[in-house]
Amino acid sequence: MINPKILLKAPALLVAAAIWVLSSRSTLPPLEGVLGFDKFQHATTYLALAVTIALWFSPAQWRSYRLRTFLLIVLISSLYGAIDEVHQFYVPNRDCNVGDWAADTLGSLLGATAALLVGRRTDGGE
């Protein structure tokens, strides 16, 4: 039987792998984004990454080190966004875009905030 702790780590790895695979493509299907704004797609993708990274931390760690855990999730997912932007610099027809990284970081903040709020609700609002 698979260890439940391993199962909680799998979603973040799958999201990170999907980001990397899509970033490795020279062309992507044209997506207009919300009102033509692709930054929304960056933010929602990294929101998902941050939420799945939050699953790596135990409820006890969230209770004892709430702010540190929150910041660590934002740091990990935002750093992955920065690495991905540098990676895209080397992919033909792609570029390294600080605006995309800012949207990734915003999504990371939103995802970590969502995880924090859900954790507070399940902890009884401590």
C-alpha positions in Angstrom: 0.0 0.0 0.0 1.2 3.5 -0.8 2.1 5.7 2.1 -0.5 8.6 2.5 2.4 11.1 3.0 3.7 10.2 -0.4 0.3 10.7 -1.9 0.1 14.2 -0.5 3.3 15.1 -2.2 2.3 13.8 -5.7 -0.1 16.7 -6.7 2.6 19.3 -6.3 5.1 17.2 -8.3 2.4 16.7 -11.1 1.6 20.4 -11.2 5.3 21.3 -11.4 5.9 18.7 -14.1 3.0 20.1 -16.1 4.3 23.6 -15.9 7.8 22.5 -17.0 6.4 20.4 -19.9 4.3 23.3 -21.2 7.1 25.7 -20.7 9.4 23.5 -22.8 7.2 23.8 -25.8 8.2 26.4 -28.4 4.5 27.1 -29.2 1.4 26.6 -27.2 -2.2 26.6 -28.4 -3.4 30.2 -28.5 -5.2 31.2 -25.3 -6.6 34.6 -25.1 -6.6 34.6 -21.3 -9.3 36.4 -19.3 -10.0 39.6 -21.3 -6.8 38.9 -23.2 -4.8 39.0 -20.0 -2.5 35.9 -19.8 -1.2 36.9 -16.4 -4.5 35.5 -15.0 -3.4 32.1 -16.3 0.0 32.5 -14.7 -1.5 33.4 -11.3 -4.1 30.6 -11.3 -1.4 28.0 -12.3 0.9 29.1 -9.4 -2.1 29.3 -7.0 -2.6 25.6 -7.8 1.1 24.9 -7.3 1.1 26.7 -3.9 -2.0 24.9 -2.7 -0.5 21.6 -3.6 2.8 22.4 -2.0 0.9 23.3 1.2 -0.1 19.6 1.3 3.5 18.8 2.1 3.3 20.3 5.5 1.6 18.5 8.4 -1.2 20.1 10.4 1.1 20.2 13.4 3.6 22.2 11.4 0.9 24.6 10.3 -0.2 25.1 13.9 3.2 25.6 15.3 4.8 27.5 12.5 2.0 29.1 10.6 3.8 32.2 9.3 7.0 30.3 8.5 5.1 27.6 6.6 3.1 30.2 4.7 6.3 32.1 3.7 8.1 28.8 2.8 5.2 27.9 0.4 5.3 31.3 -1.3 9.1 31.1 -1.5 9.2 27.6 -3.0 6.4 28.3 -5.6 7.7 31.7 -6.5 11.3 30.4 -6.9 10.0 27.7 -9.2 8.3 30.4 -11.2 11.6 32.3 -11.5 13.4 29.1 -12.5 10.7 28.4 -15.1 11.1 31.9 -16.6 14.8 31.4 -16.9 14.2 28.0 -18.5 11.9 29.7 -21.1 14.8 32.0 -22.1 16.4 28.9 -23.6 13.3 27.6 -25.4 12.9 28.8 -29.0 10.1 31.3 -29.5 9.7 31.8 -25.7 11.1 34.5 -23.5 12.0 35.3 -19.9 9.4 37.7 -18.7 9.5 39.5 -15.3 5.8 40.3 -15.6 5.0 36.6 -15.9 7.1 35.9 -12.8 5.3 38.6 -10.9 1.9 37.0 -11.8 3.4 33.6 -10.7 4.4 35.1 -7.4 0.9 36.7 -6.9 -0.7 33.3 -7.6 1.7 31.8 -5.1 0.7 34.3 -2.4 -3.0 33.7 -3.1 -2.6 29.9 -3.0 -0.6 30.0 0.3 -3.3 32.4 1.7 -6.0 30.0 0.7 -4.2 27.1 2.3 -3.7 29.2 5.5 -7.4 30.1 5.6 -8.5 26.6 5.1 -6.1 25.4 7.8 -7.5 28.0 10.2 -11.0 26.9 9.5 -10.2 23.2 10.1 -8.2 24.1 13.3 -11.2 25.9 14.8 -10.0 29.4 13.9 -7.0 29.5 16.3 
